[in-house]
Amino acid sequence: MDHHGGRPREERARQLADILRQQITDGAFAGGRLPDERDLGRRFGSSRNAVRDALALLRDEGLITRRRGVGTTVLLPKYGHALDRLTGLAEELTGRGTVTNEVRVAARVPVLPAAIAARLEVPAGEGGVYVERLRWLDGLPLSLDTSYLTAGIGRAVLAGDLRERDVFGLIEEAAGVRLGRAEVAVHAVNADPGTARLLGIEPGTAVFALERLTRLADGRPVDTESIRIRADRMTLRATLRRGGPRDT
């Protein structure tokens, strides 16, 4: 039941858009086709105006496209990337798409930037390795990944197959031990012109910025990454379990 006037109708549209977005993310609509407005209205007990407003919100988000005679379709399939498991992108998408890596830079760095050295807990003068890769998924750009690695591990990673392999697998082979854990921060940023060009999006488009510090099983940091991910192609997922109060 819609209320007349600006705000309640806006709220109703936003609530409906939230429900539809959850369903789209869960792959609820076969073939990416949404039912027509009348059907959606019946399904959610909403007026066609509210449905139309909700679909307009999702279209403005870049989630769906609406074409006369075709109907409403999901613009691009979104792929889930679990944040609660330490997996590389190619590992995560096994069987769900073809990931290819365009290696843009892979080089030794004689002196690490001070902030990077501090993050990796090594002296800047020890140097390291810098790798920049553009990840493609099914022929479309997905993410721009930049990594600084500690010197010893980094040299072994440089000798590995950076086009076909995930860096995590190469690190584990080089270190002879498993990776242990990673600290991850995700925020939204507006893509700068260079990043936007590489990712095939308009400058200023919001992308996920994922900062990750990965450690070996003994706690030593080995890899600090900045990943820019096209938000229209990826959903970041996690299963969280409730524990006791946080330790301070």
Buried (B, 14 or more C-beta within 10 A) or exposed (E): EBEEEEEEBEEBBEBBBEBBBEEBBEEEBEEBEBBEBEEBBEEBEBBEBBBBBBBBBBBEBBBBBBEEEEBBBBBBEBBBBEBEEBBBBBEBBEEEBEBBBBEEEBEEBEEBEEEBBEBBEBEBEBBBBBBBBBBBBBEEBBBBBBBBBBBBBBBBBBEBEBEEBBBBBBBBEBBEEEBBEBEBEBEEEEBEEEBBEBBEBEEEBBBBBBBBBBBBEEEBBBBBBBBBBBBBBBEBBEEEEEEEEEEE
